[in-house]
């Protein structure tokens, strides 16, 4: 994916409205940035002061069930047993500065 431009449709299809906010899930951001979801969340944890509470949140079980019923998440197996994190527009910009991948540059 190095040097490739990601089509707007591919990104916009990953934007969800949860708790009245436009967010992207950690797994979708990890895919866009070319890193594992685990690695993305590790970097967030290591740089937690850069991610205020209103920039990200962990989904509640009922929110995950909603996404499953809407086929946004195909199955719980896709999540690897972890509850996803949701990132707002502001945190997406911060992620690009803490991740070390070609896509994050």
SULMO-V749363 format. One record per pair of residues at least 6 apart in sequence whose ideal C-beta (glycine too) atoms are under 7 Angstrom apart, sorted by sequence separation. I is the first residue (numbers start at 1). J is the second residue. D is the distance in Angstrom with one decimal. If there is no record, write none. Layout:
# SULMO-V749363
I/J/D
I/J/D
This chain:
# SULMO-V749363
30/36/6.1
67/73/4.6
73/79/6.6
15/22/5.4
16/23/5.7
30/37/4.3
33/40/6.8
44/51/5.8
68/76/7.0
87/95/6.8
96/104/4.7
15/24/5.9
14/24/5.3
27/37/4.8
30/40/4.4
26/37/5.3
29/40/6.2
14/28/4.1
26/40/5.7
26/41/5.9
64/83/6.3
64/84/6.9
11/32/7.0
59/83/5.6
58/83/5.6
59/84/5.3
6/32/6.5
58/85/5.5
59/86/5.9
56/85/5.7
57/86/5.5
56/86/6.4
56/87/4.8
56/88/6.6
1/34/5.8
55/88/5.3
55/90/5.1
56/91/4.9
55/91/3.9
51/91/5.6
51/94/6.3
41/85/6.5
50/94/5.2
18/63/6.1
50/98/6.8
47/98/4.7
43/98/4.7
16/72/6.6
43/99/5.8
27/84/6.3
26/84/5.4
29/87/6.0
25/84/4.7
26/85/4.3
40/99/6.7
25/86/6.0
26/87/6.8
33/95/6.8
23/86/3.9
24/87/5.5
29/92/6.6
23/87/5.9
35/99/5.9
23/88/5.6
29/95/6.3
33/99/5.3
35/101/5.2
21/88/5.7
22/89/6.4
34/101/4.5
18/86/5.5
24/92/6.3
33/101/5.3
34/102/6.4
34/103/4.4
33/103/4.9
32/103/6.5
33/104/4.9
2/102/4.4
1/103/5.7
